[in-house]
Structures are given as structure tokens and as C-alpha cells.
Amino acid sequence: MTAIFKPEGALFRATEHAGGPWSPDMLQGSATAALMTREVERIAGASGFAVRRLTFDLWRPAGLRAFGLATDMLRDGRKAKTIQVRLTDGDVEIGRCTALLTVQGGESPADPFSEDGADAAPETGTPPPAFAQKWSRYFQNVSVRLIEGALEKPGPAAAWMRLDVPMVEGEANTPLLQAVQAADFASGVGQIVDMREWTFINPEISLYFFRPPEGDWILIRSRTRAGADGAGLTMASLSDRKGPFAEVLQAMTFERRAAQAQAS
């Protein structure tokens, strides 16, 4: 059975389907973030709290190896909890997720200033060109339906995404896992440079939820701004079939490719 990770005792071994865009032997950020989210979701479900913020710091490149997870409760409050999930490769910490969980109330006020409209359904979108779907081995297992812009052209875009294989072998992908794995593609969906001339990486990603996601299709509407000294910022909104549910921020780092790499 095709899956991104396979359980191996207390560890999770990355399969060849986890390969990312910069090297097929290195993990896609979507896989790294989603594996840590799986542990956050387990704790949130046991406590009855809602996931409100997920911040991922991706510290080191991660190869296709077996990874461990370690969890710490940083603050255990009555209305808010802060937990930390660390992803480890042996004794080396690859990255970590800091999650804010809040108690669930009984009622929310109406928002009279909301301008949220109904988005086109994924069934009305168009798939990207075949070469764009080959961005990474991981991405080849993601269904994509564009409703605005284009993946192969710089500029803002909007695309529905759905991971079609289990993140962990033998487990169904939850809506939260689908949302997190899609969010990592924000910089790619809203990219503003020629990928033959530039690399762009996000050493972190933060998601802010104002309601839980539903379903398996996630719409990501993304745009990127370039700043000074190689810095940039990607901003995205996440929606499901009912409408928006989260906002995403990614700090970007741009680097010009070497001339030899551009020519290849």
C-alpha cells in the first residue's frame, strides 16, 4: 500500500513517496509538518480542546529515514494549552511544532463584515500541466484543481488540493492533516520567480485556525511578496467546501541558482 510514512515500532519511516522538490532523497515539508500534526491532533482530541495555532520550525533537511516524535506540555491551562512536538532523527532534532489549543465555547458571534463568498468547487477546477505535477515525488500523490492563476506561471493563484494516499500507512487522513499538508504548498502556489533561476525555501510555517476544517479537499489561495536581502513572505488563506477556516504565513528565503544549474 502506498503511504508517506510506515510505522516501525515507535518510529515512522519515510517512504520514497515523501521526497521533496529540491531533492528526491529529502522529505517534503508537507510530510514533516503533517507527521507532527498527527501527534498534536491526538492530544487535542484527548483533551477536548480545539487546535488554534500551529507553528512549525523546520531546522534541518530530513532524509528518507525513520523518525521519532517527542511531546512536551509547555502550558496546561484551563482555557489554553501550549504543547510542543519534536521530530527527531536519532539524537538530532529535525524540527518542532508549537501548538496552541483552546477550550471550545458554546457560541460565536456573527461577523457582519465578512466578505467570504462561495468558491468554485474542486470539480470545476483544472489540473496543472503534467510537468508541474512532477515538482516532487510527494506532489505526484496530491490531486490539484486550479480555480485561479497557474502553478507554472509566477503570480497569485488558488488551487484545491487533496493528498490521495495515507500520510501514515493504515490510517485515514484527517481534515486537519489535509489542511497542514496543503498549507506547505503556499509558497509554490503563489510563487513569483522562475524556478529555473531561483530557489525559495520556508524554514517555518504558521497556521491560525478560526474553525476546524472539514472534508478532504482544501483550497489554498496564496500570494508572495519579495523584500530585501533575499527575504520574502507568503500569505495564504485555507478554505474547505463551506468556506475559509484558517490563515497561513510563511517566512521565505530566496537564493539565486548557480549559472550551471540554470543552464541544466
Beta strands, then each sheet from edge to edge (+ up, - down):
strand 1: 5-8
strand 2: 11-14
strand 3: 50-58
strand 4: 66-76
strand 5: 80-89
strand 6: 92-102
strand 7: 142-148
strand 8: 157-163
strand 9: 198-201
strand 10: 204-209
strand 11: 218-226
strand 12: 231-240
strand 13: 243-256
sheet 1: 1+ 2- 4+ 5- 6+ 3- 10+ 13- 9+
sheet 2: 1+ 2- 4+ 5- 6+ 3- 10+ 13- 12+ 11- 8+ 7-
end
